[in-house]
Amino acid sequence: MTTVAALSQRSVKQILFMTFAVAAIGSLMVPEPFAFGQTTGDDSSPIFGVKIPSGYRQWDLIAPSREAGSFDELRSILGNAISMKAYRDGALPFPDGSMLVKLAWKEVPSAEFDGAFVPGHTTTVQVMVKDSKKYASTGGWGFGRFIDGKAVDQAQHETCFGCHQANVKDHDYVFTRFAP
Amino acid sequence: MTTVAALSQRSVKQILFMTFAVAAIGSLMVPEPFAFGQTTGDDSSPIFGVKIPSGYRQWDLIAPSREAGSFDELRSILGNAISMKAYRDGALPFPDGSMLVKLAWKEVPSAEFDGAFVPGHTTTVQVMVKDSKKYASTGGWGFGRFIDGKAVDQAQHETCFGCHQANVKDHDYVFTRFAP
């Protein structure tokens, strides 16, 4: 899949020239993504104590996204009512009680329409919960990353805020924008 | 599009053998994507009389998808309550009243995270409405494709059912599967 996703960024002619080489080395070069890291066996995240919120799969869609490279994932980010009101009002920072859930699946080619890619197996579910007091040291956000309903290990959770802080501090530490 | 659709029926190996031919004639044969077609100026689709349903942006997410190639789009398919019940029950055919909406955006690289791609500008909104009597001649489905809220022309709507019939007849003419 990594091979196919990478190729999708290139022209048809380039695909022809690269296909054999990529096929030959692809399986050796691609590291295991985070999605296959260690889990804690707990349904509550280390450091933050964040759980997967009930009913999140019925929340509104904020936007889809895609991660190329070794992740090779299609993603959808959903928001609870409090966060969606903030999105619609264009109001930052997000108020306490805002929750965002990112669902991620491996991207696989559609068997039914050439050139289309669809969700394969689920990789991670990732959660952000706004509580400006409880999570004051991490921008007001608590984080949780889950595989098959179980939180991944502390080392991975130690990376969450640093990345959000480095890249999207001016959007209240949230990457996703609403896609109308 | 005819060329691309035809390839979907073939294996990866066949695609490799055919790529040279397609590349050679592609620029002559492949029209601008549908998303840039003529609109009717009407908010109701030709042939089917389908409109963009109110409140659809708050419907549940069925799944995301991506179209590579000239489309170069991220997509999200949402379903109304009737269709979501059918998805959750695994019940086919979809009951009358089922409605699906596919939102499509140009895929653009994230300016904030290397390797991530996010929605750019909106291209089309596409709608399927189940009414087994009204749309008996098209598998029970009425179709609508919209750009900026206006339906595209009749010629484009004449292609909807043929493609769904050719590729996903056994899934009640619906491409999208629920992504858990």
Chai-1 contact restraints between the chains, C-beta under 6 A:
chainA,res_idxA,chainB,res_idxB,connection_type,confidence,min_distance_angstrom,max_distance_angstrom,comment,restraint_id
A,S8,B,A68,contact,1.0,0.0,6.0,A-B,restraint_1
A,V12,B,T19,contact,1.0,0.0,6.0,A-B,restraint_2
A,V12,B,A23,contact,1.0,0.0,6.0,A-B,restraint_3
A,K13,B,A23,contact,1.0,0.0,6.0,A-B,restraint_4
A,L16,B,T19,contact,1.0,0.0,6.0,A-B,restraint_5
A,Q58,B,D60,contact,1.0,0.0,6.0,A-B,restraint_6
A,D60,B,Q58,contact,1.0,0.0,6.0,A-B,restraint_7
A,L61,B,L61,contact,1.0,0.0,6.0,A-B,restraint_8
A,L61,B,S76,contact,1.0,0.0,6.0,A-B,restraint_9
A,A63,B,P119,contact,1.0,0.0,6.0,A-B,restraint_10
A,P64,B,P64,contact,1.0,0.0,6.0,A-B,restraint_11
A,P64,B,L74,contact,1.0,0.0,6.0,A-B,restraint_12
A,P64,B,S76,contact,1.0,0.0,6.0,A-B,restraint_13
A,S65,B,V118,contact,1.0,0.0,6.0,A-B,restraint_14
A,R66,B,F117,contact,1.0,0.0,6.0,A-B,restraint_15
A,E67,B,A116,contact,1.0,0.0,6.0,A-B,restraint_16
A,A68,B,G115,contact,1.0,0.0,6.0,A-B,restraint_17
A,G69,B,G115,contact,1.0,0.0,6.0,A-B,restraint_18
A,L74,B,P64,contact,1.0,0.0,6.0,A-B,restraint_19
A,S76,B,L61,contact,1.0,0.0,6.0,A-B,restraint_20
A,S76,B,P64,contact,1.0,0.0,6.0,A-B,restraint_21
A,W105,B,A179,contact,1.0,0.0,6.0,A-B,restraint_22
A,E112,B,N167,contact,1.0,0.0,6.0,A-B,restraint_23
A,E112,B,V168,contact,1.0,0.0,6.0,A-B,restraint_24
A,F113,B,S8,contact,1.0,0.0,6.0,A-B,restraint_25
A,F113,B,N167,contact,1.0,0.0,6.0,A-B,restraint_26
A,D114,B,V4,contact,1.0,0.0,6.0,A-B,restraint_27
A,D114,B,L7,contact,1.0,0.0,6.0,A-B,restraint_28
A,D114,B,S8,contact,1.0,0.0,6.0,A-B,restraint_29
A,G115,B,V4,contact,1.0,0.0,6.0,A-B,restraint_30
A,G115,B,E67,contact,1.0,0.0,6.0,A-B,restraint_31
A,G115,B,A68,contact,1.0,0.0,6.0,A-B,restraint_32
A,G115,B,G69,contact,1.0,0.0,6.0,A-B,restraint_33
A,A116,B,E67,contact,1.0,0.0,6.0,A-B,restraint_34
A,F117,B,R66,contact,1.0,0.0,6.0,A-B,restraint_35
A,V118,B,S65,contact,1.0,0.0,6.0,A-B,restraint_36
A,P119,B,A63,contact,1.0,0.0,6.0,A-B,restraint_37
A,P119,B,A179,contact,1.0,0.0,6.0,A-B,restraint_38
A,N167,B,E112,contact,1.0,0.0,6.0,A-B,restraint_39
A,N167,B,F113,contact,1.0,0.0,6.0,A-B,restraint_40
A,V168,B,E112,contact,1.0,0.0,6.0,A-B,restraint_41
A,A179,B,W105,contact,1.0,0.0,6.0,A-B,restraint_42
A,A179,B,P119,contact,1.0,0.0,6.0,A-B,restraint_43
